[in-house]
Amino acid sequence: MKNKTQKNKTQKTSRSQHARSLPAREAQKGAKSRLRWETILQAATELFNRKGFHASSMQDIADLVGIKKGSLYYYVDTKEALLFEILRDLHQGGEALVEAANFRTIDALGELRSLLLQMGIYSGKHADRMEIFNRDFDYLTPKQQKMILSERRLYWDAVVKLIRLAIRSGQVSDTLDARVAAQAALRSVASISRWYRTSGDLKIEQIAAQTAVLIVQGLANYNRR
């Protein structure tokens, strides 16, 4: 019960920090400005996903939001900066999942299953931004790319840590390389965004749950005789 309470507290803190993820000039503004910023992010996400970053313009985004182009520049200076904000927002949401994980658990595989489940759901529900990341990441500046990649590293570190904990506790064979397993696990849950369809027979929660169980059972049975 204590761990669950601590996890819920961490999730609330992470969501609060995530909600403040606004450009510096807007960080001190009120709810109206925050809502407008979220609308801009969503409009840019829709356009970048549908047309691609290169084919979309700041005028296209302003038109979709229903504001003048000059007003859009009040919130963000360039299209590249807007792309960065979209991807940073995506990965900060993912960071909250990692921060909520319990790395002191006696059931490392159970915790890993829970983390992969949440990552799978997140991947499916943010398929639009995942597609933008996969296709348009190279349009970011080297500095911006480095920042995004450093945030993505947190996912890999968390999964490696849980797998190594499972190895130490005897849940997983010590012949397994945790780094290889982490890559395979993360690629599996991230790929959900590429093929999941809201019109399909299964809900994203069901798909993510099955994916997480398959990964964890594979780890548990690895090299067992």
Solvent accessible surface area in square Angstrom, and as a share of the most:
residue,aa,sasa,rsa
1,M,188,0.84
2,K,147,0.62
3,N,84,0.43
4,K,131,0.56
5,T,79,0.46
6,Q,91,0.40
7,K,52,0.22
8,N,64,0.33
9,K,145,0.61
10,T,45,0.26
11,Q,53,0.24
12,K,134,0.57
13,T,68,0.39
14,S,6,0.04
15,R,137,0.50
16,S,54,0.35
17,Q,94,0.42
18,H,55,0.25
19,A,59,0.46
20,R,142,0.52
21,S,16,0.10
22,L,13,0.07
23,P,19,0.12
24,A,96,0.74
25,R,105,0.38
26,E,0,0.00
27,A,41,0.32
28,Q,167,0.74
29,K,88,0.37
30,G,49,0.47
31,A,84,0.65
32,K,174,0.74
33,S,18,0.12
34,R,70,0.25
35,L,124,0.62
36,R,85,0.31
37,W,0,0.00
38,E,79,0.35
39,T,57,0.33
40,I,0,0.00
41,L,2,0.01
42,Q,95,0.42
43,A,7,0.05
44,A,0,0.00
45,T,0,0.00
46,E,78,0.35
47,L,9,0.04
48,F,0,0.00
49,N,53,0.27
50,R,146,0.53
51,K,84,0.36
52,G,10,0.10
53,F,5,0.02
54,H,143,0.64
55,A,62,0.48
56,S,3,0.02
57,S,45,0.29
58,M,15,0.07
59,Q,76,0.34
60,D,43,0.22
61,I,0,0.00
62,A,0,0.00
63,D,91,0.47
64,L,81,0.40
65,V,26,0.15
66,G,64,0.62
67,I,25,0.13
68,K,164,0.69
69,K,81,0.34
70,G,55,0.53
71,S,47,0.31
72,L,0,0.00
73,Y,83,0.32
74,Y,111,0.42
75,Y,21,0.08
76,V,7,0.04
77,D,84,0.43
78,T,62,0.36
79,K,33,0.14
80,E,69,0.31
81,A,29,0.23
82,L,0,0.00
83,L,0,0.00
84,F,20,0.08
85,E,19,0.09
86,I,0,0.00
87,L,0,0.00
88,R,43,0.16
89,D,21,0.11
90,L,4,0.02
91,H,4,0.02
92,Q,45,0.20
93,G,8,0.08
94,G,4,0.04
95,E,29,0.13
96,A,14,0.11
97,L,38,0.19
98,V,16,0.09
99,E,82,0.37
100,A,9,0.07
101,A,15,0.11
102,N,31,0.16
103,F,58,0.24
104,R,223,0.82
105,T,23,0.14
106,I,171,0.87
107,D,63,0.33
108,A,1,0.01
109,L,15,0.07
110,G,12,0.11
111,E,22,0.10
112,L,0,0.00
113,R,103,0.38
114,S,43,0.28
115,L,7,0.04
116,L,0,0.00
117,L,47,0.24
118,Q,72,0.32
119,M,19,0.08
120,G,0,0.00
121,I,25,0.13
122,Y,43,0.16
123,S,5,0.03
124,G,5,0.05
125,K,124,0.52
126,H,55,0.24
127,A,29,0.22
128,D,47,0.24
129,R,21,0.08
130,M,20,0.09
131,E,59,0.26
132,I,0,0.00
133,F,21,0.09
134,N,68,0.35
135,R,102,0.37
136,D,5,0.02
137,F,29,0.12
138,D,122,0.63
139,Y,95,0.36
140,L,6,0.03
141,T,63,0.36
142,P,113,0.71
143,K,151,0.64
144,Q,30,0.14
145,Q,41,0.18
146,K,153,0.65
147,M,82,0.37
148,I,0,0.00
149,L,88,0.44
150,S,66,0.42
151,E,26,0.12
152,R,75,0.27
153,R,134,0.49
154,L,77,0.38
155,Y,31,0.12
156,W,46,0.16
157,D,58,0.30
158,A,4,0.03
159,V,0,0.00
160,V,6,0.04
161,K,108,0.46
162,L,0,0.00
163,I,0,0.00
164,R,110,0.40
165,L,34,0.17
166,A,0,0.00
167,I,34,0.17
168,R,174,0.64
169,S,65,0.42
170,G,51,0.49
171,Q,53,0.24
172,V,3,0.02
173,S,13,0.08
174,D,116,0.60
175,T,81,0.47
176,L,24,0.12
177,D,54,0.28
178,A,7,0.05
179,R,125,0.46
180,V,103,0.59
181,A,8,0.07
182,A,0,0.00
183,Q,83,0.37
184,A,60,0.47
185,A,2,0.01
186,L,28,0.14
187,R,174,0.63
188,S,44,0.28
189,V,4,0.03
190,A,37,0.28
191,S,40,0.26
192,I,1,0.00
193,S,10,0.06
194,R,143,0.52
195,W,134,0.47
196,Y,27,0.10
197,R,144,0.52
198,T,125,0.73
199,S,107,0.69
200,G,43,0.41
201,D,150,0.78
202,L,77,0.38
203,K,142,0.60
204,I,8,0.04
205,E,73,0.33
206,Q,84,0.37
207,I,19,0.09
208,A,0,0.00
209,A,39,0.30
210,Q,101,0.45
211,T,21,0.12
212,A,1,0.00
213,V,56,0.32
214,L,127,0.63
215,I,26,0.13
216,V,10,0.05
217,Q,98,0.44
218,G,42,0.41
219,L,14,0.07
220,A,30,0.24
221,N,100,0.52
222,Y,95,0.36
223,N,82,0.42
224,R,119,0.43
225,R,270,0.99
